[in-house]
Amino acid sequence: MSALRTWAAAALLAGALAAAPAAAQEVGRLTEGQQTWRFEREEHQRRRPSWLELIEHYGLDRVDRAVRVDHLIHQGRCREARELANAEGDRNMALRVRQICPGNTGPITPRGRRMRGEA
């Protein structure tokens, strides 16, 4: 029985050591994965066009329409979003709305997934 206890204690100790942070990592310092994530997030923010650039490229009316359509989509009102895009004569936007949400099955979460059983 003592061999079993010794083995169990060794397994617990190994698990605790594996779960403990590495001794080389200091408090307040980022791990390699955290640094990579931070770099990628900052790079994405630098590459993303500003509102002014979007307005210069597409025009104020289309950017405003895109924002209104986006709000309707996130509220789960896809039909209204398509109708708004079609009424304004923006066929490409209406097609994109149809690709994003082909039916009224509920609001869309920020990650693009639908919440079932709502709306």
N, C-alpha and C positions, 0 to 999 in steps of 0.2 A: 503494500500500500504506500509506503514512503516513496517508492520510485514513481508511482502515479502522481503523488503530490508534488514531487520535484519536477516532473515533466509539466504538470499544470502550471506551476509557478514560473517555470522557464517560458512557457507559452504566453502567460500573462505579461511577463517582463518584456518579451520580444514584441508583443503587440503594443505595449506602452511606449517602448522605444521607437517603434515605427510611426506611432501617432504623434510623438513629440517633435517639435520643430528642430531642424538641424542646428547643431551647436555653432556652426559658422555664420548662420543668419542672425543678424542683429535686430533688435527691436526697432521698428520704424523704417527699416530698409525694405524695399520691394523685392519680391522674388523675381526670378527670370520671367515666369509666366505673367506676373503682374506688370512688369516693365514692357513686355511685348504687347499686352492688351492696351496699356496706356499709350504706347507709341502708335498703334494702329488706330485708336480712337482719335488722337490728335491729328494724324495724317488724314483721316476721313473728314474731320472738321475743316482742315485746310483746303481740301479738294472740293468741298461742297460749295456751290455758288451762293453768293449772298442774294438777298431779296432784290437789291438794286440790279445785280447782273441778270437775274431772272426777268425782271421787268424790262430791262433794255433789250433782252433777246426775244422775249415772247410778247411783250406789251402788257400794260396794266390790266386790261380787260380779261385777257386769258389767264393771267396769274390769279386775279380775283376769282374768276370762275373755278379755277382748279382748287382754290382754298374752300370755296363753298361746296363743291362736289365732294371734296375730301371729308368735310364735316358731315355731310349726309351719309357717306359710306360708313364712317365710324359710328354713326347712330343706327346703322342697320337699315337705312332708307335708300336702298339701292335703286329701286324703280324711280324714285324722285331724282336721284343723282343722274341717272341715264336721261330722264326727261329734260332736266336742266341743260345737260350737255347738248342734247339734240335740238332743244329750242334755241340755243345760242348758235347752232350751226357747226358745232365742233364734233365732227364725226369721229375723229381719232380718240378724243376724250371719252365719248360715249362707248366706243369699242373697248377701251381700256377699263372702263367701269364694269362692263359686261364680263371681261376676263377676270377681274378681281372678285366680283361677287355676282355670280350668275343667278342667284335667287335671294329671296328675303328669308334667310334662315337665322337671322339674329345679328346682333352687333359684332363688329370685328374688333378683336383685341389689338393692341399696338404691334404685336408680332404678326398680325395678319390671320390669326386663327379665329374661327367663329366660336362664339359661346352658345352652346346648345340649350334649348329650352327657354330662351329669353326672346323678348320682342315678339 
